[in-house]
Amino acid sequence: MLKGHQSWVFENKPVIVSTATIVGPDEGLGPLSEDFDIVHSDLTLGQKSWEKAEKSFLEEAAQLAMGKAGLTGGQIQFYIGGDLMNQIISSTFAARSLAMPYIGIFGACSTSMEGLALAAQLINSNSAHYVMCGTCSHNSTAEKQFRYPTEYGSQKPPSAQYTVTGAGAAVLTSKGDGPVVTAATIGRIVDMGIKDPFNMGAAMAPAAVDTIQAHFRDLRIEPSYYDLIVTGDLAAVGYDMARELFAKHKFPIEQTRYEDCGLMIYNREKQSVQAGGSGCACSATVTYGHLLNKMRKGELNRILVVATGALLSPLSFQQGESIPCIAHAVAIESAGIQGGIQG
């Protein structure tokens, strides 16, 4: 049901019955490697192009998530997915092989939580029995499309981010074992006039702060309600800026732990990843792998994942447009804990 202006509360508590995370070699060298299902040593996965490899990452994650849930593709009513490529081709071509009803979305790096929120809404409203959501990204495809060809080897400023290679998928249903989705806040476009594609963190930070504040305003709860609030991929520059904005707006983020997936997935002291991670797979793999593993172990009970996206295209950048940004927040809680968000 609608709560406040832009939030949903899921009174039926859709269950994340299974997840799967597949990553590339750089992600496997980071501090979260043990939380990923599969770490590939080959960026191409034996394919003839980076784009085909990205699709293969997503197909593998989707098949693994279904297998963990004990399901086949024919049992899933809807697959919701998107990615960074023009016309979301990685997701569309993966959906072609998955052969299930498909809802394609584009939220850039916010796609993981946009998809999870929509999947939860379908389950909560009894519009489906099983829904899968997923997303992917690949460092070499994103570099080629948005910056320079990978082979060019161009230098990047410290504010640039490193696109995560990988894919994450989740299967939701109305009953079962697993964490539950209790609420979601759909973000609005925030554009502060930043045009530099090598400073995505600064562009996205205001959108993340706007959505987080809307979430707590709509649901009438305090940040202390959650054990952790995590943004999608602001990385070092955007994370620091978000903290400054929270302080400026007198928002009490200090009541809880606040982290960022872009800072968690890599070891910036040992890996050449500039400001940290980004890409659709950043928040997807960290959430569906590391964070949900912590929930299953009882180390976290309530988390708010706020995936952020920069909604630019190569064409809009070439025409001198600024970067419109968005963030979507999803609340995930361990099943059976006392209390909860009220509708």
C-alpha positions as CSV (number, residue, x, y, z in Angstrom):
1,M,0.0,0.0,0.0
2,L,1.0,3.6,-0.5
3,K,2.6,5.2,2.5
4,G,3.2,8.9,2.5
5,H,4.0,10.5,-0.9
6,Q,6.4,8.0,-2.7
7,S,6.8,4.9,-0.6
8,W,5.2,1.4,-0.6
9,V,4.7,-0.7,2.5
10,F,4.4,-4.4,1.7
11,E,2.0,-5.8,4.3
12,N,2.3,-9.4,2.8
13,K,6.1,-9.3,3.2
14,P,7.3,-10.8,-0.1
15,V,10.1,-13.3,0.6
16,I,13.5,-13.3,-1.2
17,V,13.6,-17.1,-1.5
18,S,16.9,-17.2,-3.3
19,T,19.7,-15.1,-4.7
20,A,22.7,-15.6,-6.9
21,T,25.8,-13.5,-7.6
22,I,28.4,-14.0,-10.3
23,V,31.5,-11.7,-10.5
24,G,34.7,-11.2,-12.5
25,P,38.3,-11.5,-11.4
26,D,38.8,-8.0,-10.0
27,E,35.7,-8.4,-7.7
28,G,37.1,-11.8,-6.7
29,L,40.2,-10.0,-5.4
30,G,38.2,-7.7,-3.2
31,P,37.2,-8.2,0.5
32,L,33.8,-9.7,-0.3
33,S,35.0,-12.5,-2.5
34,E,33.7,-15.3,-0.2
35,D,30.2,-14.0,-0.4
36,F,29.9,-14.4,-4.2
37,D,28.6,-17.7,-5.6
38,I,30.9,-17.8,-8.6
39,V,34.1,-15.8,-9.3
40,H,35.2,-16.0,-12.9
41,S,38.9,-15.6,-13.8
42,D,38.0,-14.8,-17.5
43,L,36.3,-11.5,-18.4
44,T,35.1,-12.9,-21.7
45,L,33.6,-16.2,-20.4
46,G,34.6,-17.7,-23.8
47,Q,32.4,-15.2,-25.7
48,K,33.4,-13.2,-28.8
49,S,32.6,-9.8,-27.3
50,W,32.4,-8.0,-24.0
51,E,28.7,-7.5,-24.5
52,K,28.0,-11.2,-25.0
53,A,30.1,-12.0,-21.9
54,E,27.9,-9.5,-19.9
55,K,24.8,-11.3,-21.1
56,S,26.3,-14.6,-20.1
57,F,27.0,-13.3,-16.5
58,L,23.3,-12.5,-16.2
59,E,22.1,-15.8,-17.7
60,E,24.3,-17.7,-15.3
61,A,23.1,-15.7,-12.2
62,A,19.4,-16.2,-13.3
63,Q,19.8,-19.9,-13.8
64,L,21.6,-20.3,-10.4
65,A,19.0,-18.3,-8.6
66,M,16.2,-20.5,-10.0
67,G,18.1,-23.6,-9.2
68,K,18.5,-22.5,-5.6
69,A,14.8,-21.9,-5.3
70,G,14.1,-25.3,-6.9
71,L,12.2,-23.7,-9.8
72,T,12.3,-23.8,-13.5
73,G,11.8,-20.9,-15.9
74,G,8.3,-22.0,-16.6
75,Q,7.2,-21.5,-13.0
76,I,8.3,-17.8,-12.9
77,Q,5.6,-15.4,-14.0
78,F,7.8,-12.4,-14.6
79,Y,11.4,-11.5,-15.0
80,I,12.3,-7.9,-14.3
81,G,15.7,-6.7,-15.5
82,G,17.8,-3.9,-17.0
83,D,21.4,-2.9,-17.4
84,L,23.7,0.0,-18.7
85,M,23.9,-1.0,-22.3
86,N,22.0,0.9,-25.0
87,Q,18.4,-0.5,-25.2
88,I,19.3,-2.7,-22.2
89,I,20.5,-5.3,-24.6
90,S,22.2,-7.5,-22.0
91,S,19.0,-8.0,-20.1
92,T,16.8,-8.3,-23.2
93,F,19.1,-10.9,-24.8
94,A,19.3,-12.8,-21.6
95,A,15.5,-12.8,-21.3
96,R,15.4,-14.2,-24.8
97,S,17.2,-17.3,-23.6
98,L,15.3,-17.5,-20.3
99,A,12.0,-17.5,-22.2
100,M,9.8,-16.1,-19.5
101,P,7.5,-13.0,-19.5
102,Y,9.9,-10.0,-19.3
103,I,9.6,-6.5,-18.0
104,G,12.6,-4.4,-19.1
105,I,13.6,-1.4,-17.0
106,F,16.3,1.2,-17.1
107,G,17.5,2.8,-13.9
108,A,21.2,2.7,-14.7
109,C,23.0,1.7,-11.5
110,S,19.8,2.0,-9.5
111,T,18.3,-0.9,-11.5
112,S,18.9,-3.5,-8.8
113,M,16.6,-1.9,-6.3
114,E,14.1,-0.6,-8.9
115,G,13.7,-4.2,-10.0
116,L,13.4,-5.6,-6.5
117,A,10.8,-3.0,-5.5
118,L,8.7,-3.8,-8.6
119,A,9.1,-7.5,-8.0
120,A,7.9,-7.1,-4.4
121,Q,4.9,-5.0,-5.5
122,L,3.9,-7.8,-7.9
123,I,4.1,-10.4,-5.2
124,N,2.5,-8.3,-2.5
125,S,-0.5,-7.5,-4.7
126,N,-0.9,-11.2,-5.6
127,S,-0.2,-10.4,-9.3
128,A,2.4,-13.2,-9.4
129,H,3.5,-16.3,-7.5
130,Y,7.1,-16.1,-8.5
131,V,9.1,-13.1,-9.8
132,M,12.7,-12.9,-10.6
133,C,14.7,-9.6,-10.8
134,G,18.2,-9.2,-12.0
135,T,20.8,-7.0,-13.4
136,C,24.4,-7.0,-14.7
137,S,27.3,-4.8,-15.8
138,H,30.8,-5.3,-17.2
139,N,33.8,-3.0,-16.9
140,S,34.8,-3.3,-20.5
141,T,31.3,-2.8,-22.0
142,A,30.7,0.3,-19.9
143,E,34.1,1.8,-20.6
144,K,33.5,1.3,-24.3
145,Q,30.1,2.8,-24.4
146,F,30.4,5.7,-21.9
147,R,34.1,6.6,-22.0
148,Y,36.8,5.3,-24.2
149,P,37.5,1.8,-25.8
150,T,39.0,-0.5,-23.2
151,E,42.0,-1.1,-25.5
152,Y,42.7,2.7,-25.6
153,G,43.9,2.6,-22.0
154,S,43.0,6.2,-21.2
155,Q,43.9,7.7,-17.8
156,K,41.2,8.5,-15.4
157,P,40.9,11.1,-12.6
158,P,40.7,10.0,-9.0
159,S,37.0,10.9,-8.9
160,A,36.2,8.2,-11.6
161,Q,34.7,4.9,-10.6
162,Y,35.4,1.3,-11.7
163,T,32.5,-0.5,-13.2
164,V,31.8,-3.8,-11.5
165,T,31.8,-6.9,-13.7
166,G,29.2,-9.3,-12.6
167,A,25.5,-10.0,-12.2
168,G,23.0,-10.5,-9.4
169,A,19.5,-12.1,-9.4
170,A,16.8,-12.7,-6.8
171,V,13.6,-14.8,-6.8
172,L,10.7,-13.5,-4.8
173,T,7.5,-15.3,-3.7
174,S,4.8,-14.9,-1.1
175,K,5.8,-17.7,1.3
176,G,9.1,-19.5,2.0
177,D,12.4,-19.1,3.9
178,G,14.5,-16.0,3.5
179,P,14.6,-12.3,4.2
180,V,11.4,-10.3,3.5
181,V,11.0,-7.0,1.6
182,T,8.9,-4.7,3.9
183,A,9.0,-1.3,2.1
184,A,10.3,0.6,-0.9
185,T,10.7,4.3,-1.7
186,I,10.7,5.3,-5.4
187,G,13.1,8.1,-6.0
188,R,12.6,11.3,-8.1
189,I,15.1,12.8,-10.6
190,V,17.6,15.1,-9.0
191,D,19.9,17.0,-11.3
192,M,22.4,19.5,-9.8
193,G,23.9,20.5,-13.1
194,I,27.0,18.2,-13.0
195,K,28.2,17.3,-16.5
196,D,31.4,15.4,-15.7
197,P,31.0,11.6,-16.5
198,F,34.1,11.0,-14.4
199,N,32.4,12.3,-11.3
200,M,29.3,10.2,-11.0
201,G,29.5,10.0,-7.2
202,A,29.1,13.7,-6.9
203,A,26.2,13.7,-9.4
204,M,24.3,10.9,-7.6
205,A,24.8,11.8,-4.0
206,P,22.0,14.4,-3.8
207,A,19.6,11.9,-5.3
208,A,20.6,9.3,-2.7
209,V,20.1,11.8,0.2
210,D,16.7,12.9,-1.3
211,T,15.4,9.4,-1.4
212,I,16.7,8.4,2.0
213,Q,15.0,11.5,3.6
214,A,11.8,10.8,1.7
215,H,11.8,7.2,3.0
216,F,12.0,8.2,6.7
217,R,9.5,11.0,6.2
218,D,7.0,8.8,4.5
219,L,7.3,5.9,6.9
220,R,7.6,8.1,10.0
221,I,10.5,6.1,11.4
222,E,14.1,7.0,12.6
223,P,17.4,5.9,11.0
224,S,18.0,3.8,14.1
225,Y,15.2,1.5,12.9
226,Y,17.8,-0.1,10.6
227,D,21.0,-1.9,11.4
228,L,22.5,-0.6,8.2
229,I,21.8,2.0,5.5
230,V,23.8,1.3,2.4
231,T,23.9,3.4,-0.8
232,G,24.5,1.8,-4.1
233,D,27.7,3.1,-5.7
234,L,28.5,6.6,-4.6
235,A,32.1,5.5,-3.9
236,A,34.6,7.8,-2.1
237,V,33.6,11.2,-3.6
238,G,29.8,10.7,-3.4
239,Y,29.9,9.0,0.0
240,D,31.7,12.0,1.6
241,M,29.3,14.4,-0.2
242,A,26.3,12.5,1.0
243,R,27.5,12.7,4.6
244,E,28.0,16.5,4.1
245,L,24.4,16.8,2.8
246,F,23.0,14.8,5.7
247,A,24.8,17.2,8.1
248,K,23.6,20.2,6.2
249,H,20.0,19.0,6.3
250,K,20.3,18.0,9.9
251,F,19.4,14.4,9.1
252,P,20.6,12.0,11.9
253,I,22.4,9.5,9.8
254,E,24.7,8.9,12.8
255,Q,21.9,6.9,14.4
256,T,22.9,3.9,12.4
257,R,25.7,2.4,10.3
258,Y,26.0,4.1,6.9
259,E,28.1,2.4,4.2
260,D,28.4,2.3,0.4
261,C,28.6,-0.7,-1.9
262,G,31.1,1.0,-4.1
263,L,33.5,1.3,-1.2
264,M,32.8,-2.2,0.1
265,I,33.4,-4.4,-3.0
266,Y,37.0,-3.4,-3.7
267,N,40.1,-2.8,-1.6
268,R,41.1,0.7,-2.8
269,E,44.5,0.5,-1.2
270,K,45.5,-2.5,-3.2
271,Q,43.3,-2.3,-6.4
272,S,43.4,0.3,-9.1
273,V,39.7,1.2,-8.9
274,Q,40.0,5.0,-8.5
275,A,37.2,6.2,-6.2
276,G,35.6,2.8,-5.9
277,G,33.0,0.6,-7.6
278,S,30.0,1.5,-9.8
279,G,27.7,-0.2,-12.3
280,C,24.4,-2.1,-12.1
281,A,26.2,-5.2,-10.6
282,C,27.7,-3.2,-7.8
283,S,24.7,-2.9,-5.5
284,A,23.2,-6.1,-6.8
285,T,26.2,-8.3,-6.0
286,V,26.9,-6.7,-2.6
287,T,23.3,-6.9,-1.6
288,Y,22.4,-10.3,-2.9
289,G,25.7,-11.8,-1.8
290,H,27.4,-10.1,1.2
291,L,24.5,-8.3,2.9
292,L,21.9,-11.1,2.6
293,N,24.6,-13.6,3.8
294,K,25.0,-11.4,6.9
295,M,21.2,-11.4,7.4
296,R,21.1,-15.2,7.1
297,K,23.8,-15.5,9.8
298,G,21.9,-13.1,12.1
299,E,24.5,-10.4,11.9
300,L,22.0,-8.0,10.4
301,N,18.2,-7.9,10.9
302,R,17.1,-4.8,9.1
303,I,18.8,-3.0,6.2
304,L,17.9,-0.2,3.8
305,V,19.5,-0.5,0.4
306,V,19.5,2.7,-1.7
307,A,20.8,2.0,-5.2
308,T,21.8,5.1,-7.1
309,G,21.7,5.7,-10.9
310,A,23.1,8.3,-13.3
311,L,20.6,8.5,-16.2
312,L,22.9,9.8,-18.9
313,S,23.6,8.4,-22.3
314,P,26.6,8.9,-24.7
315,L,24.3,11.0,-26.8
316,S,23.2,13.3,-23.9
317,F,26.8,13.8,-22.9
318,Q,27.8,14.7,-26.4
319,Q,25.1,17.3,-26.5
320,G,26.3,18.9,-23.3
321,E,23.4,17.8,-21.1
322,S,23.8,17.6,-17.4
323,I,23.4,14.2,-15.6
324,P,19.9,13.5,-14.2
325,C,20.2,11.1,-11.2
326,I,17.9,8.9,-9.2
327,A,17.9,6.6,-6.2
328,H,15.5,3.8,-5.1
329,A,15.4,2.5,-1.6
330,V,14.3,-1.0,-0.5
331,A,13.9,-2.2,3.1
332,I,14.8,-5.8,3.7
333,E,14.3,-7.5,7.1
334,S,14.9,-10.9,8.5
335,A,11.8,-13.0,8.7
336,G,10.1,-13.3,12.0
337,I,11.7,-10.4,13.8
338,Q,9.3,-8.5,16.2
339,G,7.8,-5.2,15.3
340,G,8.1,-3.8,11.8
341,I,7.0,-1.0,9.5
342,Q,3.3,-0.4,9.8
343,G,1.1,0.3,6.8
